Amino acid sequence: MGVVFADYDGDGFLDVFVANDNSPNLLFHNLGGKRFEEVGFQAGVAYNDEGTALAGMGADFRDLNNDGLPDLWHTAIENETFPLFINQGKGQFRNASQESRLANLTRPMSGWSNGIVDLDNDGWKDLVVARSNVLDNIEKISSHFRYAEPNSVFRNRGNGQFDDVSATAGADFTRPAPHRGLAYGDLDNDGRMDLVVTALGAPVSVFRNVTETRNHWVLIKLVGTKSNRMGIGAQIRITTDDGRMLYNEATTSTGYAASSDPRVHFGLGSSHVIKEIEIKWPSGIRQLLHDVTGDRILEVTEPRNGSQQ
C-alpha cells in the first residue's frame, strides 16, 4: 500500500520499506546497489510489539528526532494504532508508539496517506494523516466508527512525544470525508508546507498553510549532475547558528497514492542564519555550504569534480 525509500543504515544506498496491508511489513536492505535482502523482521519493523501484522497503509521514512537516522511511521486501521519505529542505528528499529503518545491518539483512527513534515518551522517534523474508514458501510455494523473521518495533525513536542492539534488546523481540514491520498509541499513558496488531499467521490482539497509563526526556514532545490536530476536520495544535514543539527532527505515517495515536493524543507526555529549545510549526494560526492541565510529557496547544483567546500 505504501512504498518509501531512505538510506536507513547510512551506507550510501537507498533502502525500501513497504507498508503491507494485513501482512508483515517489508524492509529491503540495499546491498551495495547490487541486490536487496528483506530484513523487516530482523530490523523490528515487520510487526507491532504483540507480534501482529497490521493493515499497513501509507508510510513516510524521515528523521523525526534529528539524530541523523531516518525513522518510519505508517498508518493502519481502527484499533491497531499507527506505529512509529525509531531508528536505533546498526540496522535496528524500536517501536515508540506508546512513549510517543501516538498509540492512544491513533487507536480509534483509520488512516491512509500520511506525511512527516515540519508544519510550523520549529525544526521538529510533525505528522499529518488523511483519514477514512476502510468500510463504506461501517456505520451499519458499528456504533463507534464512521466511514468519513476528519484529517489529523500531530505536533512534535521535540521530546519524543506528540500532541493532537487537529482542532486548530481549521474547519475545512477537519471536515469528515472518505480521504485517501495526501501530498505535501510549499505550493506558494512562502516557506510553509502546504497539503493536497484527495477523497473518494469528492474534489481534491488544497490546504494552504497559514500558521502564524516567527520561525525561519529554508527550502533546498537540488540539481544533480553526476547523480539523478532531482538529487533523489541525497542526505542533508543543517547546522544552525545556535548549534542545532537538523536532518532530511530528498525524496518524492511519501504516504499512499501520492508524490510530494522533491525540494527538501527545513524549519529553522529562531535561527535566521545557517552555519553549515552538508549534502551527501547519491553519487558519493560531499558538498558543504557555509553561512547561508534562511527564509529563501536555495538552489544547489552538485559539483562535477568531486567534493566541494
Secondary structure, DSSP 8 states (H G I E B T S, - for coil): -EEEEE-TTSSSS-EEEEE-BTS--EEEEEETTTEEEE-HHHHT-SS-TTS---B---EEEE-SSSSSS-EEEE---TTT---EEEEEETTEEEE-TTTTTHHHHHTT--EEEEEEE-SS-SSS-EEEEEEB-S-TTHHHH-SS--SBB--EEEEE-SSS-EEE-GGGS-TTTT--B-EEEEEEE-TTSSSS-EEEEEETTEEEEEE--------EEEEEEEE-SSS-TT-TT-EEEEEETTS-EEEEE---B-BSS-B--SSEEEEEET--EEEEEEEE-TTS-EEEEEEEESSEEEEEE--SSS-B-
